[in-house]
Amino acid sequence: MSNTSGAHKTDFLKTGIRAICQTPDGYLWIGTSGGLARFDGVRFVVYARYNTPTMTDDNIRGLTVAKDGSLWVATDGGGLLHLQDGHFGRLAPTRTDKRVRRLRD
């Protein structure tokens, strides 16, 4: 999980924002068709297939914050991701369609 700079950051932001939420620790999370970004008010850290092995699809469809402050991430073809205590976990559906279209509280 590394900080992006230069062209990667610009390319990421050009992919179009699909979801935004804020976790209790103050981070702003932005989901796009090019991955997930965390913004701390100064810089972006991008999470995508190239730097986050748990992410098998960069196309983020939705974000929601759980009552415990963890982040749930819906992807178009990589199942459901869960970020808790700085670590991503992935819940892959058992069926062949791994698209997660919506998240609910």
C-alpha positions as CSV (number, residue, x, y, z in Angstrom):
1,M,0.0,0.0,0.0
2,S,1.9,2.9,-1.2
3,N,1.4,6.6,-1.8
4,T,0.8,7.6,-5.4
5,S,2.4,10.5,-7.1
6,G,2.5,12.1,-10.5
7,A,0.7,10.4,-13.3
8,H,-0.7,7.6,-11.2
9,K,-2.6,10.1,-9.0
10,T,-3.8,12.1,-12.0
11,D,-5.0,8.9,-13.8
12,F,-6.8,7.6,-10.7
13,L,-8.7,10.9,-10.3
14,K,-9.7,10.9,-14.0
15,T,-11.5,7.5,-13.7
16,G,-14.6,9.1,-12.1
17,I,-15.8,9.0,-8.5
18,R,-18.4,6.4,-7.7
19,A,-18.6,6.5,-3.9
20,I,-17.3,8.7,-1.0
21,C,-17.5,8.2,2.7
22,Q,-15.6,9.2,5.8
23,T,-14.4,6.8,8.5
24,P,-14.3,7.8,12.3
25,D,-10.6,8.3,12.1
26,G,-11.1,11.2,9.8
27,Y,-10.0,9.7,6.5
28,L,-12.0,10.4,3.4
29,W,-12.4,7.3,1.2
30,I,-13.0,7.7,-2.5
31,G,-14.0,4.8,-4.7
32,T,-13.6,5.0,-8.5
33,S,-13.5,2.6,-11.4
34,G,-9.7,2.8,-11.0
35,G,-9.4,1.8,-7.4
36,L,-9.8,3.1,-3.9
37,A,-8.2,6.2,-2.4
38,R,-7.7,7.4,1.2
39,F,-7.4,11.2,1.6
40,D,-6.1,12.6,4.9
41,G,-6.6,16.3,3.9
42,V,-3.1,16.6,2.4
43,R,-2.3,13.6,0.3
44,F,-3.9,10.6,-1.4
45,V,-3.0,7.0,-0.9
46,V,-4.3,4.8,-3.6
47,Y,-5.2,1.1,-3.2
48,A,-5.5,-0.9,-6.4
49,R,-4.6,-4.3,-7.8
50,Y,-1.0,-3.2,-8.5
51,N,-0.2,-2.5,-4.8
52,T,-2.9,-4.3,-2.8
53,P,-3.0,-8.1,-3.4
54,T,-6.4,-8.5,-1.8
55,M,-8.0,-6.3,-4.4
56,T,-8.7,-8.4,-7.5
57,D,-10.9,-5.7,-9.2
58,D,-10.2,-1.9,-9.2
59,N,-13.8,-1.1,-10.1
60,I,-15.3,0.2,-6.8
61,R,-19.1,0.3,-6.8
62,G,-19.9,1.3,-3.2
63,L,-18.5,2.2,0.2
64,T,-20.0,2.1,3.7
65,V,-18.7,2.4,7.2
66,A,-19.7,-0.2,9.8
67,K,-20.8,0.7,13.3
68,D,-17.3,-0.5,14.5
69,G,-15.7,2.1,12.2
70,S,-14.4,-0.5,9.6
71,L,-14.9,0.1,5.9
72,W,-16.8,-2.2,3.5
73,V,-15.9,-1.9,-0.2
74,A,-18.2,-3.2,-2.9
75,T,-16.4,-4.1,-6.2
76,D,-17.8,-4.8,-9.6
77,G,-16.0,-8.2,-10.0
78,G,-13.8,-8.8,-7.0
79,G,-16.4,-9.5,-4.3
80,L,-16.7,-7.6,-1.1
81,L,-13.6,-6.1,0.7
82,H,-13.4,-5.3,4.4
83,L,-10.8,-2.9,5.8
84,Q,-10.3,-3.2,9.5
85,D,-7.3,-2.3,11.6
86,G,-5.3,-1.4,8.5
87,H,-5.8,-4.7,6.8
88,F,-8.0,-5.7,3.8
89,G,-9.9,-8.9,3.8
90,R,-12.0,-10.2,0.9
91,L,-15.3,-12.0,0.9
92,A,-15.7,-13.6,-2.5
93,P,-19.1,-14.9,-3.4
94,T,-19.5,-18.6,-4.0
95,R,-21.3,-18.1,-7.3
96,T,-19.6,-17.1,-10.5
97,D,-20.9,-13.5,-10.5
98,K,-18.6,-11.7,-8.1
99,R,-20.3,-8.3,-8.5
100,V,-21.5,-6.4,-5.5
101,R,-24.0,-3.9,-6.6
102,R,-25.0,-2.2,-3.3
103,L,-24.2,-2.0,0.4
104,R,-26.6,-1.4,3.2
105,D,-26.1,-0.5,6.8
